[in-house]
């Protein structure tokens, strides 16, 4: 299990600009990613760095603000992939989202037990 404190992520509505057929990260998203990557790197010191390569459970607690709670997970999950905490955010089997009394946000990810179906 890994837990990280991060800055409050931008809403998914504010991650990209569209120019023609291109989707370009907004300046706010670029700044958030740079800060989030640094914070993850610092918090991983001394942790096992093997990424979660299968089903996982995620919990995201976001500082209460305006906006839709579910719009904050995308930036965080993409940062976890980029930093090698998880292999692929499509492996999420459970995602729990909460407003909370935290500064920025706090994300916890943990692998889930996989079971082999019996015939």
N, CA, C and O atoms as a GROMACS GRO file, in nm:
protein
  476
    1UNK      N    1   0.085  -0.118   0.000
    1UNK     CA    2   0.000   0.000   0.000
    1UNK      C    3   0.089   0.123   0.000
    1UNK      O    4   0.190   0.128   0.070
    2UNK      N    5   0.052   0.222  -0.079
    2UNK     CA    6   0.126   0.348  -0.086
    2UNK      C    7   0.028   0.464  -0.072
    2UNK      O    8  -0.080   0.463  -0.130
    3UNK      N    9   0.068   0.562   0.007
    3UNK     CA   10  -0.013   0.682   0.025
    3UNK      C   11   0.073   0.803  -0.007
    3UNK      O   12   0.189   0.812   0.034
    4UNK      N   13   0.014   0.897  -0.081
    4UNK     CA   14   0.086   1.018  -0.120
    4UNK      C   15   0.000   1.141  -0.097
    4UNK      O   16  -0.119   1.142  -0.128
    5UNK      N   17   0.061   1.244  -0.040
    5UNK     CA   18  -0.002   1.376  -0.031
    5UNK      C   19   0.041   1.454  -0.154
    5UNK      O   20   0.160   1.459  -0.186
    6UNK      N   21  -0.055   1.514  -0.221
    6UNK     CA   22  -0.029   1.587  -0.344
    6UNK      C   23  -0.101   1.720  -0.342
    6UNK      O   24  -0.192   1.741  -0.261
    7UNK      N   25  -0.062   1.811  -0.432
    7UNK     CA   26  -0.140   1.934  -0.444
    7UNK      C   27  -0.279   1.902  -0.497
    7UNK      O   28  -0.301   1.797  -0.559
    8UNK      N   29  -0.373   1.991  -0.473
    8UNK     CA   30  -0.507   1.970  -0.524
    8UNK      C   31  -0.500   1.965  -0.677
    8UNK      O   32  -0.452   2.060  -0.740
    9UNK      N   33  -0.547   1.856  -0.738
    9UNK     CA   34  -0.537   1.843  -0.883
    9UNK      C   35  -0.636   1.933  -0.955
    9UNK      O   36  -0.741   1.967  -0.901
   10UNK      N   37  -0.602   1.971  -1.078
   10UNK     CA   38  -0.701   2.044  -1.158
   10UNK      C   39  -0.813   1.949  -1.198
   10UNK      O   40  -0.793   1.828  -1.207
   11UNK      N   41  -0.928   2.004  -1.221
   11UNK     CA   42  -1.041   1.925  -1.269
   11UNK      C   43  -1.010   1.871  -1.408
   11UNK      O   44  -0.935   1.933  -1.484
   12UNK      N   45  -1.067   1.758  -1.441
   12UNK     CA   46  -1.048   1.700  -1.574
   12UNK      C   47  -1.091   1.800  -1.682
   12UNK      O   48  -1.042   1.795  -1.794
   13UNK      N   49  -1.182   1.890  -1.648
   13UNK     CA   50  -1.228   1.992  -1.743
   13UNK      C   51  -1.119   2.094  -1.776
   13UNK      O   52  -1.130   2.167  -1.875
   14UNK      N   53  -1.013   2.098  -1.694
   14UNK     CA   54  -0.908   2.197  -1.712
   14UNK      C   55  -0.770   2.135  -1.739
   14UNK      O   56  -0.668   2.198  -1.711
   15UNK      N   57  -0.767   2.013  -1.791
   15UNK     CA   58  -0.639   1.947  -1.815
   15UNK      C   59  -0.581   1.979  -1.953
   15UNK      O   60  -0.460   1.993  -1.968
   16UNK      N   61  -0.667   1.991  -2.053
   16UNK     CA   62  -0.618   2.006  -2.189
   16UNK      C   63  -0.688   2.118  -2.264
   16UNK      O   64  -0.805   2.149  -2.240
   17UNK      N   65  -0.613   2.179  -2.357
   17UNK     CA   66  -0.668   2.272  -2.455
   17UNK      C   67  -0.675   2.197  -2.586
   17UNK      O   68  -0.590   2.112  -2.614
   18UNK      N   69  -0.774   2.227  -2.669
   18UNK     CA   70  -0.784   2.163  -2.800
   18UNK      C   71  -0.750   2.266  -2.905
   18UNK      O   72  -0.811   2.373  -2.913
   19UNK      N   73  -0.651   2.231  -2.987
   19UNK     CA   74  -0.612   2.316  -3.099
   19UNK      C   75  -0.615   2.229  -3.223
   19UNK      O   76  -0.525   2.150  -3.248
   20UNK      N   77  -0.720   2.246  -3.301
   20UNK     CA   78  -0.738   2.159  -3.417
   20UNK      C   79  -0.762   2.016  -3.369
   20UNK      O   80  -0.858   1.988  -3.297
   21UNK      N   81  -0.674   1.927  -3.410
   21UNK     CA   82  -0.685   1.787  -3.367
   21UNK      C   83  -0.596   1.755  -3.248
   21UNK      O   84  -0.595   1.643  -3.198
   22UNK      N   85  -0.521   1.855  -3.202
   22UNK     CA   86  -0.427   1.834  -3.093
   22UNK      C   87  -0.491   1.864  -2.958
   22UNK      O   88  -0.571   1.956  -2.945
   23UNK      N   89  -0.453   1.786  -2.859
   23UNK     CA   90  -0.489   1.814  -2.720
   23UNK      C   91  -0.360   1.850  -2.649
   23UNK      O   92  -0.268   1.769  -2.641
   24UNK      N   93  -0.354   1.971  -2.598
   24UNK     CA   94  -0.233   2.023  -2.538
   24UNK      C   95  -0.257   2.045  -2.389
   24UNK      O   96  -0.357   2.107  -2.352
   25UNK      N   97  -0.167   1.995  -2.303
   25UNK     CA   98  -0.186   2.019  -2.159
   25UNK      C   99  -0.188   2.170  -2.129
   25UNK      O  100  -0.110   2.247  -2.184
   26UNK      N  101  -0.279   2.209  -2.042
   26UNK     CA  102  -0.287   2.350  -2.002
   26UNK      C  103  -0.167   2.385  -1.915
   26UNK      O  104  -0.106   2.296  -1.857
   27UNK      N  105  -0.132   2.513  -1.906
   27UNK     CA  106  -0.023   2.554  -1.818
   27UNK      C  107  -0.048   2.512  -1.672
   27UNK      O  108   0.044   2.472  -1.602
   28UNK      N  109  -0.172   2.522  -1.628
   28UNK     CA  110  -0.204   2.482  -1.490
   28UNK      C  111  -0.180   2.333  -1.469
   28UNK      O  112  -0.128   2.292  -1.365
   29UNK      N  113  -0.217   2.251  -1.568
   29UNK     CA  114  -0.195   2.106  -1.557
   29UNK      C  115  -0.046   2.074  -1.560
   29UNK      O  116   0.001   1.989  -1.485
   30UNK      N  117   0.030   2.141  -1.647
   30UNK     CA  118   0.176   2.119  -1.651
   30UNK      C  119   0.239   2.153  -1.517
   30UNK      O  120   0.325   2.079  -1.468
   31UNK      N  121   0.198   2.264  -1.458
   31UNK     CA  122   0.253   2.304  -1.327
   31UNK      C  123   0.215   2.204  -1.219
   31UNK      O  124   0.298   2.169  -1.136
   32UNK      N  125   0.090   2.158  -1.221
   32UNK     CA  126   0.046   2.060  -1.120
   32UNK      C  127   0.125   1.930  -1.136
   32UNK      O  128   0.171   1.873  -1.037
   33UNK      N  129   0.142   1.883  -1.259
   33UNK     CA  130   0.216   1.758  -1.281
   33UNK      C  131   0.358   1.769  -1.229
   33UNK      O  132   0.407   1.679  -1.162
   34UNK      N  133   0.425   1.879  -1.259
   34UNK     CA  134   0.564   1.896  -1.214
   34UNK      C  135   0.572   1.889  -1.062
   34UNK      O  136   0.660   1.822  -1.008
   35UNK      N  137   0.482   1.958  -0.993
   35UNK     CA  138   0.482   1.957  -0.847
   35UNK      C  139   0.445   1.819  -0.792
   35UNK      O  140   0.507   1.770  -0.698
   36UNK      N  141   0.344   1.756  -0.852
   36UNK     CA  142   0.301   1.622  -0.806
   36UNK      C  143   0.413   1.520  -0.825
   36UNK      O  144   0.435   1.437  -0.737
   37UNK      N  145   0.484   1.525  -0.938
   37UNK     CA  146   0.592   1.431  -0.963
   37UNK      C  147   0.702   1.447  -0.858
   37UNK      O  148   0.754   1.348  -0.806
   38UNK      N  149   0.736   1.572  -0.826
   38UNK     CA  150   0.838   1.595  -0.722
   38UNK      C  151   0.792   1.539  -0.588
   38UNK      O  152   0.869   1.475  -0.517
   39UNK      N  153   0.666   1.565  -0.554
   39UNK     CA  154   0.615   1.520  -0.424
   39UNK      C  155   0.612   1.367  -0.415
   39UNK      O  156   0.646   1.311  -0.311
   40UNK      N  157   0.572   1.300  -0.523
   40UNK     CA  158   0.572   1.154  -0.523
   40UNK      C  159   0.715   1.102  -0.507
   40UNK      O  160   0.738   1.009  -0.430
   41UNK      N  161   0.809   1.160  -0.580
   41UNK     CA  162   0.948   1.116  -0.573
   41UNK      C  163   1.001   1.126  -0.429
   41UNK      O  164   1.063   1.033  -0.378
   42UNK      N  165   0.976   1.238  -0.366
   42UNK     CA  166   1.024   1.259  -0.229
   42UNK      C  167   0.959   1.160  -0.133
   42UNK      O  168   1.026   1.104  -0.046
   43UNK      N  169   0.828   1.137  -0.150
   43UNK     CA  170   0.757   1.048  -0.058
   43UNK      C  171   0.788   0.900  -0.082
   43UNK      O  172   0.759   0.817   0.004
   44UNK      N  173   0.846   0.867  -0.196
   44UNK     CA  174   0.880   0.727  -0.225
   44UNK      C  175   1.016   0.687  -0.171
   44UNK      O  176   1.053   0.570  -0.178
   45UNK      N  177   1.092   0.781  -0.119
   45UNK     CA  178   1.224   0.749  -0.066
   45UNK      C  179   1.208   0.640   0.040
   45UNK      O  180   1.131   0.655   0.134
   46UNK      N  181   1.281   0.532   0.023
   46UNK     CA  182   1.276   0.421   0.118
   46UNK      C  183   1.164   0.322   0.093
   46UNK      O  184   1.157   0.220   0.161
   47UNK      N  185   1.075   0.349  -0.002
   47UNK     CA  186   0.967   0.256  -0.032
   47UNK      C  187   1.010   0.159  -0.140
   47UNK      O  188   1.099   0.188  -0.220
   48UNK      N  189   0.947   0.044  -0.142
   48UNK     CA  190   0.966  -0.051  -0.251
   48UNK      C  191   0.911   0.015  -0.377
   48UNK      O  192   0.801   0.069  -0.375
   49UNK      N  193   0.987   0.010  -0.484
   49UNK     CA  194   0.947   0.080  -0.606
   49UNK      C  195   0.891  -0.012  -0.714
   49UNK      O  196   0.893   0.023  -0.832
   50UNK      N  197   0.843  -0.127  -0.676
   50UNK     CA  198   0.781  -0.216  -0.772
   50UNK      C  199   0.640  -0.166  -0.800
   50UNK      O  200   0.558  -0.157  -0.708
   51UNK      N  201   0.608  -0.132  -0.924
   51UNK     CA  202   0.474  -0.081  -0.952
   51UNK      C  203   0.368  -0.189  -0.937
   51UNK      O  204   0.394  -0.308  -0.956
   52UNK      N  205   0.249  -0.146  -0.904
   52UNK     CA  206   0.134  -0.237  -0.898
   52UNK      C  207   0.099  -0.271  -1.042
   52UNK      O  208   0.063  -0.183  -1.121
   53UNK      N  209   0.108  -0.398  -1.076
   53UNK     CA  210   0.093  -0.441  -1.216
   53UNK      C  211  -0.036  -0.518  -1.241
   53UNK      O  212  -0.049  -0.585  -1.343
   54UNK      N  213  -0.130  -0.508  -1.151
   54UNK     CA  214  -0.257  -0.578  -1.168
   54UNK      C  215  -0.368  -0.499  -1.102
   54UNK      O  216  -0.355  -0.378  -1.082
   55UNK      N  217  -0.476  -0.567  -1.070
   55UNK     CA  218  -0.589  -0.497  -1.010
   55UNK      C  219  -0.548  -0.423  -0.882
   55UNK      O  220  -0.471  -0.474  -0.801
   56UNK      N  221  -0.602  -0.304  -0.867
   56UNK     CA  222  -0.572  -0.227  -0.747
   56UNK      C  223  -0.694  -0.149  -0.701
   56UNK      O  224  -0.791  -0.130  -0.775
   57UNK      N  225  -0.686  -0.105  -0.577
   57UNK     CA  226  -0.788  -0.024  -0.513
   57UNK      C  227  -0.727   0.114  -0.489
   57UNK      O  228  -0.613   0.124  -0.444
   58UNK      N  229  -0.802   0.219  -0.519
   58UNK     CA  230  -0.753   0.354  -0.496
   58UNK      C  231  -0.852   0.432  -0.411
   58UNK      O  232  -0.974   0.416  -0.422
   59UNK      N  233  -0.797   0.516  -0.325
   59UNK     CA  234  -0.880   0.606  -0.245
   59UNK      C  235  -0.822   0.746  -0.261
   59UNK      O  236  -0.703   0.767  -0.238
   60UNK      N  237  -0.905   0.840  -0.299
   60UNK     CA  238  -0.862   0.977  -0.316
   60UNK      C  239  -0.946   1.067  -0.227
   60UNK      O  240  -1.069   1.069  -0.235
   61UNK      N  241  -0.878   1.141  -0.141
   61UNK     CA  242  -0.943   1.240  -0.055
   61UNK      C  243  -0.898   1.376  -0.105
   61UNK      O  244  -0.778   1.403  -0.112
   62UNK      N  245  -0.993   1.461  -0.138
   62UNK     CA  246  -0.963   1.592  -0.197
   62UNK      C  247  -1.013   1.701  -0.103
   62UNK      O  248  -1.120   1.691  -0.043
   63UNK      N  249  -0.932   1.805  -0.092
   63UNK     CA  250  -0.971   1.922  -0.014
   63UNK      C  251  -1.103   1.975  -0.069
   63UNK      O  252  -1.117   1.995  -0.190
   64UNK      N  253  -1.198   1.996   0.021
   64UNK     CA  254  -1.331   2.041  -0.022
   64UNK      C  255  -1.322   2.172  -0.099
   64UNK      O  256  -1.255   2.266  -0.057
   65UNK      N  257  -1.392   2.175  -0.211
   65UNK     CA  258  -1.394   2.293  -0.296
   65UNK      C  259  -1.514   2.283  -0.388
   65UNK      O  260  -1.598   2.194  -0.375
   66UNK      N  261  -1.521   2.376  -0.481
   66UNK     CA  262  -1.627   2.369  -0.581
   66UNK      C  263  -1.587   2.267  -0.687
   66UNK      O  264  -1.469   2.236  -0.704
   67UNK      N  265  -1.684   2.216  -0.756
   67UNK     CA  266  -1.656   2.123  -0.865
   67UNK      C  267  -1.707   1.984  -0.833
   67UNK      O  268  -1.751   1.956  -0.721
   68UNK      N  269  -1.701   1.900  -0.932
   68UNK     CA  270  -1.746   1.761  -0.918
   68UNK      C  271  -1.630   1.676  -0.869
   68UNK      O  272  -1.523   1.676  -0.928
   69UNK      N  273  -1.653   1.606  -0.762
   69UNK     CA  274  -1.548   1.524  -0.700
   69UNK      C  275  -1.484   1.426  -0.798
   69UNK      O  276  -1.362   1.407  -0.796
   70UNK      N  277  -1.565   1.364  -0.882
   70UNK     CA  278  -1.511   1.263  -0.973
   70UNK      C  279  -1.419   1.321  -1.081
   70UNK      O  280  -1.349   1.245  -1.148
   71UNK      N  281  -1.418   1.452  -1.099
   71UNK     CA  282  -1.331   1.513  -1.200
   71UNK      C  283  -1.186   1.527  -1.155
   71UNK      O  284  -1.102   1.570  -1.234
   72UNK      N  285  -1.154   1.494  -1.031
   72UNK     CA  286  -1.019   1.513  -0.980
   72UNK      C  287  -0.931   1.388  -0.991
   72UNK      O  288  -0.809   1.399  -0.976
   73UNK      N  289  -0.988   1.272  -1.016
   73UNK     CA  290  -0.909   1.149  -1.013
   73UNK      C  291  -0.818   1.132  -1.134
   73UNK      O  292  -0.710   1.075  -1.122
   74UNK      N  293  -0.859   1.178  -1.250
   74UNK     CA  294  -0.783   1.154  -1.375
   74UNK      C  295  -0.638   1.203  -1.366
   74UNK      O  296  -0.546   1.129  -1.400
   75UNK      N  297  -0.618   1.326  -1.323
   75UNK     CA  298  -0.482   1.380  -1.314
   75UNK      C  299  -0.398   1.298  -1.216
   75UNK      O  300  -0.280   1.272  -1.242
   76UNK      N  301  -0.458   1.258  -1.105
   76UNK     CA  302  -0.385   1.181  -1.003
   76UNK      C  303  -0.347   1.044  -1.057
   76UNK      O  304  -0.233   1.001  -1.040
   77UNK      N  305  -0.441   0.974  -1.120
   77UNK     CA  306  -0.410   0.840  -1.170
   77UNK      C  307  -0.304   0.846  -1.280
   77UNK      O  308  -0.217   0.758  -1.288
   78UNK      N  309  -0.310   0.947  -1.365
   78UNK     CA  310  -0.207   0.961  -1.468
   78UNK      C  311  -0.069   0.987  -1.406
   78UNK      O  312   0.031   0.936  -1.456
   79UNK      N  313  -0.064   1.065  -1.300
   79UNK     CA  314   0.064   1.090  -1.230
   79UNK      C  315   0.118   0.962  -1.169
   79UNK      O  316   0.239   0.938  -1.172
   80UNK      N  317   0.030   0.879  -1.113
   80UNK     CA  318   0.074   0.752  -1.053
   80UNK      C  319   0.133   0.659  -1.158
   80UNK      O  320   0.230   0.587  -1.131
   81UNK      N  321   0.076   0.659  -1.278
   81UNK     CA  322   0.131   0.578  -1.388
   81UNK      C  323   0.267   0.634  -1.428
   81UNK      O  324   0.364   0.559  -1.439
   82UNK      N  325   0.274   0.763  -1.451
   82UNK     CA  326   0.398   0.826  -1.497
   82UNK      C  327   0.513   0.802  -1.398
   82UNK      O  328   0.627   0.782  -1.439
   83UNK      N  329   0.482   0.804  -1.270
   83UNK     CA  330   0.586   0.788  -1.167
   83UNK      C  331   0.612   0.642  -1.130
   83UNK      O  332   0.692   0.615  -1.041
   84UNK      N  333   0.546   0.548  -1.198
   84UNK     CA  334   0.573   0.407  -1.176
   84UNK      C  335   0.515   0.349  -1.049
   84UNK      O  336   0.563   0.246  -1.001
   85UNK      N  337   0.413   0.411  -0.996
   85UNK     CA  338   0.346   0.357  -0.877
   85UNK      C  339   0.250   0.246  -0.920
   85UNK      O  340   0.239   0.143  -0.854
   86UNK      N  341   0.180   0.269  -1.032
   86UNK     CA  342   0.094   0.168  -1.092
   86UNK      C  343   0.135   0.155  -1.239
   86UNK      O  344   0.188   0.249  -1.298
   87UNK      N  345   0.110   0.038  -1.297
   87UNK     CA  346   0.149   0.016  -1.437
   87UNK      C  347   0.048   0.080  -1.532
   87UNK      O  348   0.086   0.139  -1.633
   88UNK      N  349  -0.080   0.067  -1.499
   88UNK     CA  350  -0.185   0.116  -1.589
   88UNK      C  351  -0.307   0.150  -1.506
   88UNK      O  352  -0.353   0.069  -1.426
   89UNK      N  353  -0.360   0.272  -1.525
   89UNK     CA  354  -0.475   0.310  -1.444
   89UNK      C  355  -0.602   0.237  -1.484
   89UNK      O  356  -0.703   0.245  -1.413
   90UNK      N  357  -0.600   0.166  -1.596
   90UNK     CA  358  -0.717   0.085  -1.633
   90UNK      C  359  -0.730  -0.040  -1.546
   90UNK      O  360  -0.832  -0.108  -1.551
   91UNK      N  361  -0.629  -0.070  -1.465
   91UNK     CA  362  -0.635  -0.186  -1.376
   91UNK      C  363  -0.712  -0.156  -1.247
   91UNK      O  364  -0.727  -0.245  -1.162
   92UNK      N  365  -0.761  -0.035  -1.230
   92UNK     CA  366  -0.835   0.000  -1.108
   92UNK      C  367  -0.964  -0.080  -1.102
   92UNK      O  368  -1.048  -0.069  -1.191
   93UNK      N  369  -0.978  -0.159  -0.997
   93UNK     CA  370  -1.102  -0.233  -0.976
   93UNK      C  371  -1.196  -0.159  -0.881
   93UNK      O  372  -1.318  -0.177  -0.886
   94UNK      N  373  -1.139  -0.076  -0.794
   94UNK     CA  374  -1.219   0.005  -0.701
   94UNK      C  375  -1.156   0.143  -0.691
   94UNK      O  376  -1.034   0.156  -0.678
   95UNK      N  377  -1.240   0.244  -0.697
   95UNK     CA  378  -1.194   0.381  -0.676
   95UNK      C  379  -1.293   0.446  -0.578
   95UNK      O  380  -1.413   0.452  -0.605
   96UNK      N  381  -1.241   0.493  -0.467
   96UNK     CA  382  -1.324   0.560  -0.367
   96UNK      C  383  -1.282   0.706  -0.362
   96UNK      O  384  -1.163   0.737  -0.346
   97UNK      N  385  -1.378   0.796  -0.374
   97UNK     CA  386  -1.351   0.939  -0.376
   97UNK      C  387  -1.424   1.006  -0.260
   97UNK      O  388  -1.540   0.976  -0.231
   98UNK      N  389  -1.354   1.098  -0.193
   98UNK     CA  390  -1.411   1.165  -0.077
   98UNK      C  391  -1.367   1.311  -0.075
   98UNK      O  392  -1.256   1.344  -0.114
   99UNK      N  393  -1.456   1.398  -0.028
   99UNK     CA  394  -1.414   1.531   0.015
   99UNK      C  395  -1.359   1.513   0.154
   99UNK      O  396  -1.413   1.434   0.231
  100UNK      N  397  -1.253   1.583   0.189
  100UNK     CA  398  -1.197   1.565   0.322
  100UNK      C  399  -1.124   1.687   0.373
  100UNK      O  400  -1.103   1.785   0.302
  101UNK      N  401  -1.086   1.677   0.497
  101UNK     CA  402  -1.013   1.785   0.564
  101UNK      C  403  -0.864   1.762   0.543
  101UNK      O  404  -0.791   1.731   0.637
  102UNK      N  405  -0.820   1.777   0.418
  102UNK     CA  406  -0.679   1.761   0.383
  102UNK      C  407  -0.636   1.885   0.304
  102UNK      O  408  -0.720   1.955   0.246
  103UNK      N  409  -0.508   1.910   0.303
  103UNK     CA  410  -0.457   2.017   0.218
  103UNK      C  411  -0.422   1.955   0.084
  103UNK      O  412  -0.340   1.863   0.079
  104UNK      N  413  -0.480   2.003  -0.023
  104UNK     CA  414  -0.457   1.944  -0.155
  104UNK      C  415  -0.536   1.816  -0.170
  104UNK      O  416  -0.659   1.817  -0.176
  105UNK      N  417  -0.465   1.706  -0.176
  105UNK     CA  418  -0.533   1.576  -0.180
  105UNK      C  419  -0.440   1.469  -0.124
  105UNK      O  420  -0.320   1.490  -0.108
  106UNK      N  421  -0.498   1.354  -0.095
  106UNK     CA  422  -0.422   1.239  -0.047
  106UNK      C  423  -0.474   1.118  -0.122
  106UNK      O  424  -0.595   1.092  -0.124
  107UNK      N  425  -0.384   1.043  -0.184
  107UNK     CA  426  -0.423   0.924  -0.260
  107UNK      C  427  -0.354   0.802  -0.200
  107UNK      O  428  -0.236   0.806  -0.166
  108UNK      N  429  -0.430   0.695  -0.187
  108UNK     CA  430  -0.378   0.567  -0.140
  108UNK      C  431  -0.410   0.462  -0.246
  108UNK      O  432  -0.524   0.453  -0.293
  109UNK      N  433  -0.309   0.384  -0.283
  109UNK     CA  434  -0.331   0.273  -0.376
  109UNK      C  435  -0.277   0.146  -0.314
  109UNK      O  436  -0.174   0.147  -0.247
  110UNK      N  437  -0.349   0.038  -0.336
  110UNK     CA  438  -0.302  -0.092  -0.287
  110UNK      C  439  -0.346  -0.201  -0.383
  110UNK      O  440  -0.456  -0.196  -0.438
  111UNK      N  441  -0.260  -0.301  -0.402
  111UNK     CA  442  -0.297  -0.411  -0.491
  111UNK      C  443  -0.413  -0.489  -0.432
  111UNK      O  444  -0.429  -0.497  -0.310
  112UNK      N  445  -0.493  -0.546  -0.518
  112UNK     CA  446  -0.604  -0.631  -0.475
  112UNK      C  447  -0.564  -0.776  -0.499
  112UNK      O  448  -0.490  -0.809  -0.591
  113UNK      N  449  -0.616  -0.858  -0.414
  113UNK     CA  450  -0.593  -1.002  -0.431
  113UNK      C  451  -0.661  -1.046  -0.560
  113UNK      O  452  -0.776  -1.010  -0.587
  114UNK      N  453  -0.590  -1.123  -0.638
  114UNK     CA  454  -0.653  -1.177  -0.758
  114UNK      C  455  -0.688  -1.323  -0.731
  114UNK      O  456  -0.610  -1.396  -0.668
  115UNK      N  457  -0.801  -1.364  -0.777
  115UNK     CA  458  -0.841  -1.502  -0.759
  115UNK      C  459  -0.858  -1.566  -0.895
  115UNK      O  460  -0.906  -1.504  -0.990
  116UNK      N  461  -0.820  -1.690  -0.903
  116UNK     CA  462  -0.834  -1.765  -1.028
  116UNK      C  463  -0.968  -1.836  -1.021
  116UNK      O  464  -0.993  -1.913  -0.928
  117UNK      N  465  -1.054  -1.811  -1.119
  117UNK     CA  466  -1.186  -1.877  -1.116
  117UNK      C  467  -1.172  -2.028  -1.124
  117UNK      O  468  -1.089  -2.080  -1.199
  118UNK      N  469  -1.252  -2.096  -1.047
  118UNK     CA  470  -1.252  -2.243  -1.054
  118UNK      C  471  -1.361  -2.289  -1.148
  118UNK      O  472  -1.464  -2.223  -1.164
  119UNK      N  473  -1.337  -2.402  -1.209
  119UNK     CA  474  -1.436  -2.455  -1.304
  119UNK      C  475  -1.516  -2.565  -1.243
  119UNK      O  476  -1.604  -2.622  -1.308
   0.00000   0.00000   0.00000
